Every structure is written in C-alpha cells, then in structure tokens.
Amino acid sequence: MIRRPAARFASAIADSGEAIVRAVRDFVRGDLPLGGQRVFGLEDAALVRLQLGPAVPTATRALLDHWSDALLHGRLVPETEYTGPEWSVDHAGAVA
C-alpha cells in the first residue's frame, strides 16, 4: 500500500455505467450511431468530473474551476500523445 498523507486532493470520476445506460437508451430509440464512437468529457458532469476532498482550499477549487472551464471551451488543449517512459512504482519514491 502506498501512503501519502499530504496527497488528499481529488478523485477523477468517469462514470462508464452512465455511458452504457445512455447507449442502451439510444439503441431503444433507434438513435445509436453504429460503427463510431461518442466522446464524453467535462461538458457532462454526470459522466466526467473531479470530486474534491474537504481539505482542498477555496482558492484551489477556484483555480480548478478556471482550468476546467478553459478545457471545456477550448482555451486549453492538452497533449493526447505521450512518448516518454512508462511510470513504475519502483521509480516513484513510494513508501510501503
């Protein structure tokens, strides 16, 4: 087990169950686009969101809201490809 008591920031929640419910609903309606994909992101908080811990300060929450809004509205476009080394617990400085 890795313990980092100071790291009590947030959990990223991606609700794949809701996406499945929506796919079934679309199928029943005859609206399911076959042979393609549908992308869900920050624009739908029911599917993708950060859940912040109670210890996260108000200023940090505001900063995260700012960056989330920038992502949502295309003012911030993150890289989607990573060519660096793979992450490993052996190299993370973890405390067992």
N, C-alpha and C positions, 0 to 999 in steps of 0.2 A: 504494500500500500504506500502511495506517495502522499506525504502530508506537507502542506504549505499553508500554515495558519493565516498568513497575511494575504493570501490569494482568495478573497471572498467577494468576487466581483459580479459575475453574471453567468447565466446559462443560456446558450443559444438553443432555441426551441424550433424544431422543424417538424410539424405535425403531419407525418405522411398518412396517418389514418384519415384525416380530414380530406386529403387529396384523393384517397381511394373512394370515400363517400361521394365526393363531387364527380368522380369519373363514372361511378355507378349511376348517379342521378342523370348525368349527361347521356349515358347509354340508354336509360329508360326513356328519356325524351327524344332519342334519336339524334342527339347533338354531339356525340362523341367523335372527335376527329381521329379516324384510324390512320395508322401509318405515320404518325407525327408525334410531337411532344408538346406539352404545355408547361411553361415555367412559372413557378410561384416564387414570390420574394417579399420584400418589405412592404409592398403595396397592400398586402393582405395579412394583417396582424394575427388573424385566426390560424394562419399556416406557418408564418416565419416571424420570430420576434426574439428579443432579449428579455429575459426575466432577471431583473436586478435584485441583488440581496439588500436587506435593510441597512447594511453598513455603508452602502455606496452614497457618497455625499451628493447634495443637491447640485453643486457645480459640475460634478462628473456626469450626473444624469442629463443636465442641460447640454453638455458637450456631446454626449452620445446621441441625444435627440438631434443636434445640429448635423452630425455626420450621417445619421440615418436619413435625415431629410435630403442631404446632399446626394447620397446614394440613390434614393428614391427618385429624385428629379434629374439625375444625370449630370450633376455638377462634379461628382466624384465617380470615376470609373476605375475599379480595381483591376489589376492584372489577373488573368484567369489561368495562366500557364506558369508552372514552377519547374525549373530545371536544376535546382540546387540539390544538395544531398538530402537523403531521407533522414527524418528525425528518428532518434533512437533514445530509449530510456538510459542506455549506457552512457550517452553523451549529454544528458540533460542536467546533470548535477542533482539528481533526485535523492531525497533522503528516505531510506527504507524504514 
